[in-house]
Amino acid sequence: MSGAAPGRDAPGSDGGRAAAERTLDDWLDPELAAAHPATARSRLREIARARGARQAAWAAGIGIGATLIVLGVVVSLHLGSPAPLWPLGGIGAALALGCGAGVARSRDRLPDADSVIVIRGPGSAGRGLVFAGGIVAAFVIVFASASGAEVWQDPARLAPFAIALLCVVGLVGAGIVVPALILGRSRAALRRRAARDRRFWELLERDLRAWSARSTHGSADGSVDRGGVPFGPL
């Protein structure tokens, strides 16, 4: 599924082939994607971004749930009582399980052709790390500025800070870094999924046929699109 069909030119080698003649295999070809601007719109890129946004949100929920469980354990150990574990662990487990189910449901779904996905926040792992690092650094600086020298000399008094820092790092990592990582790799993830999962491949093929059928006009070079947005490349 990842290579050109027998008897056909390799995708991306003909440059002028009309979009109406391209197969899903053509549209998914990395060389064809590299020949187009990364910011150019296409149905496949919208699918990848929408799937990435949904999976990023579910993954953030799973990470936050896991952070709450770990926080419950740490606070319970610090206080010598299991009391904090039950509310924190219970909420965290429910959140993680619910979001895990959401991930499973979203894997085989394509966004509606008329939907518009608006994403605010870092769109790559590098930006996510920079943003998250800034938040953590700001937290440490504020605490250091508000604390007296005696706090840093007393390990017992530093324990609450360490727990709070653990919580901030976990929440920032789950809520910012992980989603940014997933969003940054959404196109590559869609290509891998299509190559490995025949059922998902067939789902994309049906969407390609439906998108072409709904096309309202063609461009000067004969490309098929809907409202100016072609189906590919990815």
Secondary structure, 3 states (H helix, E strand, C coil): CCCCCCCCCCCCCCCCCCHHHCCHHHHCCHHHHHCCCCCCCCHHHHHHHHHHHHHHHHHHHHHHHHHHHHHHHHHHHHHCCCCCHHHHHHHHHHHHHHHHHHHHHHCCCCCCCCCCCCCCCCCCHHHHHHHHHHHHHHHHHHHHHHCCHHHHHCHHHHHHHHHHHHHHHHHHHHHHHHHHHHHHCHHHHHHHHHHHCHHHHHHHHHHHHHHHHCCCEECCCCCEEECCEECCCC
